[in-house]
Amino acid sequence: MRTLVVFFTAMFLLIFTLGIVLKHYRDNALLYREQLAKSNRNLALINKSLTSERDKLRKMFLFDKYNEEELNDAESKNETLRSQLISGSHRMFIRGKCATSGTHPYHTSTGMGDDPPIEISERSGQDILTLRAEIIRDNAKLKYLQEYVRKECH
């Protein structure tokens, strides 16, 4: 009888110990599952952010490329005009009126006349083309910055 009590006590202790060990491993498994789920959610969020950033970078690259091509095209046209003026194949004229002597500077004409254009010197033409090139560059930069702000801030 005494051996039977010892046997059942030993079995009870063995089952109790196995229960504690199983609970410990089960708790660890549940904790691992929670951590894995949390890690997967974080990974999905990071992937979504990376995809979004990659798309933004791609759009900005295309935007930069388009604006650079536009600026290069405008500068090329200006340089072509400059070389044509230097070679003498084209001339630059400014439409305007020259004040005649003896007229009041604030006197305006009552009619519309077709005054001939005024030819300007080569040096003045080059200065005008230099200013035109700077205006083209500045306008391109302003357009780029405005579009950039529109795309990034909205």
PyMOL commands that set and color helices and strands:
alter all, ss='L'
color gray80, all
select helices_A, chain A and resi 2-87+122-153
alter helices_A, ss='H'
color red, helices_A
select strands_A, chain A and resi 93-94+118-119
alter strands_A, ss='S'
color yellow, strands_A
deselect
rebuild
show_as cartoon
